[in-house]
Structure formats: C-alpha cells, structure tokens
Amino acid sequence: MTASPTDDTSVAATAPGDVVDPAPRPHATAEEVEAARKDTKLAQVLYHDWEAETYDDKWSISYDERCIDYAKGRFDAVAGDLPLPYERALELGCGTGFFLLNLMQGGVAKTGSVTDLSPGMVKVALRNAEHLGLEVDGRVADAERIPYDDNTFDLVVGHAVLHHIPDVEQSLREVLRVLKPGGRFVFAGEPSTVGNFYARWLGRATWEATTTVTKLPFLADWRRPQEELDESSRAAALEAVVDIHTFDPTDLENMAKSAGGTEVRAITEEFAAALLGWPVRTFEAAVPPEKLGWGWAKFAFGGFKTLSWVDEKVLKHIVPRNFFYNVMITGVKPEAKK
Ligand SMILES: C[S@@+](CC[C@H](N)C(=O)[O-])C[C@H]1O[C@@H](n2cnc3c(N)ncnc32)[C@H](O)[C@@H]1O
C-alpha cells in the first residue's frame, strides 16, 4: 500500500482484507527499552522508530545528485555493466529509502517496494518516495520472512541492513525465493570485521576527546546540552544491541552461495575514507550543529571524496580486502531447471 504522508498512526491502508501494518512508536517507555536489551528485534523497532524522523539529517541523506551518485556508485561497483533499468525492485531494511529511492532516481529500477522492521522508517520512506514522485509501495516486514510471493522481483537491494538481521542466511534464502529466476540481489554498506574494529575505536576516542575538551570553560559553547549528550549515550547503548554482525567478505560470499545464489561476488571499499569518516561523523554528533558551517561540510565531503579516490586508485592494490570498511555483495537466482 502507498501511505499518505499525513497519516500519523499507521503506514498501511485499511481496506477490507488488507494487512494493517503496525504504527510507529517513536517514544518508547523505560520498560520497553529494558525489554529491548534482551530482544534484538524489539530493539530494532524502538531504536529505528525513534530515529526515523531525524535519520536523514543525522546521516546527511539527501535525494539529490550527491546521494544519487553515491548510491549508484555503490551499485555499479559491485553490479555495474549490466542492462538497466530493472522492472521491479524490493528493498529490505529501507530506513528512510536512501538506497532504493536514489537508485530509482539514478535509473536502476522502474518501480519499487520498500520494507523495514520499523514502521516509522517505512512511513518516512514512503513520504520521501511520494515527494520524489516515484512509484513505490511499502510494507513493515522482517527480512527473515519477506511478505511477498515467490518469483516477484527482478532486483532485491539493501544498504546497511544485513548486519542487523539475526539469521543472515535465512534472509538471503528469502531474497532468493522472492527473486525471479535470473534476478539479482545487491547489498552494500555492511561493516567488515576489521573495519568495524577501527571504526568503533576511532568513534569512541573522538567522542571521549570532544566531550572532555568541551568541558573547558572557554569552549563551553562547543558543548551540547548535557541531556542531549546523555540521550546520545543511551542511543549508543541500544546501538550495541541492534548491530549484531560484522562480515569477512569471503564468509559472506560462502553464505550467499549456501543460501542458493550463483555468480556471487563480494567487494570492499573505504579504508582511508573510513579512517577520516568515522571521527568526522562522531565529532559532528558531539558538538552543536550550528557550530559547523559550510566550511566544515566542504572539508568533510571533500576529504571523504579525495580519500575514496586514494582507496580506489592506490590502496585497493596493496591493502588486503578485509581491511576496507564497506562490504558489498551481489549474486543471482539460478534460472529454473528445464
Ligand atoms: C542502519 S539502518 C539502514 C537504513 C537504510 N537502508 C540506509 O542505508 O540508510 C538499518 C535498517 O534496517 C532495519 N532492520 C533491522 N533489522 C531488520 C529486519 N530483521 N528486517 C527488516 N529490516 C530490519 C532497521 O529498522 C533500519 O531501518
């Protein structure tokens, strides 16, 4: 169903016989948060419903040339050189729609279905799609049990979602079930095991350094209000519950093959770019946003682009692939046997 952006209580239509998706719950109770510490899927819903309305700002997500190029660039890196567009695409763990909506704008697919465990995210993704005039429907759905028929889609995509799913192989089996024979899957933005280690370490060190230094009286206006810092720390605690996996690229390839995929191929990106990107993002979260002007944005984006170029042209040839942060994987559903 296509949701109305003014519908505040549900992401689904309510015609007789329709499945009604649950409503977003952006303000979890203390009891729910406590229960979520032991229930990863409840944690996903609470954490991402809470984040949904501010997610695009937090991650500098836009639906213009900058993010179209980024999304299409990731797609092409692992699955380029193939005829476009795909007729019908599905996204798992769509969040606000960053990957599929930008891929559709970049000419990768004609129509799309966005799904996510978080009702709040599906609602925002559908609202974004409507603003962009894209033909997209959406469902609240668990990637381990995709609510679509066999052989439905030409393309299934996901960005930064596999590492949240408890049983990744089960989810990949579901992806292959809903793909048409010959259909392709593309997942990007997954943390490598080595990359996650240095990203977390750099993030923690930047957070500690920034929140300590800004206690100095002459830097007081660089310090965010204590309650906002406390809220970020609580969010970080839930983040530890929702981030379940990191991936070795070869292990992920083997998993996709044992789920039934053929032509499976993983590649990795972002080493120097990640070493800059994680401290930059953490610093941005630790100081009041109004302190960082246009000059900072130019430095952050320009620096990331330059170091991505260094990664691609130089470091890729000398650094082992599992040192890069961002793992991407593609594969194909085998054609039916005659
Ligand atoms: C890190 S966010 C990425 C969102 C978006 N793909 C992007 O790149 O901006 C991960 C998303 O996966 C969703 N998610 C987590 N576990 C899921 C599951 N089992 N099935 C479907 N979606 C899930 C979360 O609710 C969240 O929206």
The ligand as an SDF file (V2000), in Angstrom:
LIG
                    3D

 27 29  0  0  0  0  0  0  0  0999 V2000
   21.3550    1.1830    9.5560 C   0  0  0  0  0  0  0  0  0  0  0  0
   19.7000    1.2870    9.0520 S   0  0  0  0  0  0  0  0  0  0  0  0
   19.9070    1.4790    7.3030 C   0  0  0  0  0  0  0  0  0  0  0  0
   18.7430    2.1270    6.6540 C   0  0  0  0  0  0  0  0  0  0  0  0
   18.8990    2.3980    5.1520 C   0  0  0  0  0  0  0  0  0  0  0  0
   18.9990    1.1710    4.3950 N   0  0  0  0  0  0  0  0  0  0  0  0
   20.0890    3.2870    4.8960 C   0  0  0  0  0  0  0  0  0  0  0  0
   21.0980    2.8070    4.3780 O   0  0  0  0  0  0  0  0  0  0  0  0
   20.0240    4.4680    5.2290 O   0  0  0  0  0  0  0  0  0  0  0  0
   19.1410   -0.3940    9.1710 C   0  0  0  0  0  0  0  0  0  0  0  0
   17.6600   -0.5750    8.9130 C   0  0  0  0  0  0  0  0  0  0  0  0
   17.3700   -1.9780    8.9320 O   0  0  0  0  0  0  0  0  0  0  0  0
   16.1410   -2.1950    9.6030 C   0  0  0  0  0  0  0  0  0  0  0  0
   16.1140   -3.5660   10.1100 N   0  0  0  0  0  0  0  0  0  0  0  0
   16.7680   -4.0890   11.1510 C   0  0  0  0  0  0  0  0  0  0  0  0
   16.5040   -5.3920   11.2920 N   0  0  0  0  0  0  0  0  0  0  0  0
   15.6350   -5.7170   10.3050 C   0  0  0  0  0  0  0  0  0  0  0  0
   14.9800   -6.9240    9.9250 C   0  0  0  0  0  0  0  0  0  0  0  0
   15.1500   -8.0810   10.6020 N   0  0  0  0  0  0  0  0  0  0  0  0
   14.1700   -6.8820    8.8620 N   0  0  0  0  0  0  0  0  0  0  0  0
   13.9670   -5.7220    8.1790 C   0  0  0  0  0  0  0  0  0  0  0  0
   14.5570   -4.5520    8.4960 N   0  0  0  0  0  0  0  0  0  0  0  0
   15.3850   -4.5510    9.5460 C   0  0  0  0  0  0  0  0  0  0  0  0
   16.1430   -1.1290   10.6810 C   0  0  0  0  0  0  0  0  0  0  0  0
   14.8520   -0.8790   11.1970 O   0  0  0  0  0  0  0  0  0  0  0  0
   16.7620    0.0690    9.9660 C   0  0  0  0  0  0  0  0  0  0  0  0
   15.8180    0.8810    9.3570 O   0  0  0  0  0  0  0  0  0  0  0  0
  1  2  1  0
  2  3  1  0
  2 10  1  0
  3  4  1  0
  4  5  1  0
  5  6  1  0
  5  7  1  0
  7  8  2  0
  7  9  1  0
 10 11  1  0
 11 12  1  0
 11 26  1  0
 12 13  1  0
 13 14  1  0
 13 24  1  0
 14 15  1  0
 14 23  1  0
 15 16  2  0
 16 17  1  0
 17 18  1  0
 17 23  2  0
 18 19  1  0
 18 20  2  0
 20 21  1  0
 21 22  2  0
 22 23  1  0
 24 25  1  0
 24 26  1  0
 26 27  1  0
M  CHG  2   2   1   9  -1
M  END
$$$$
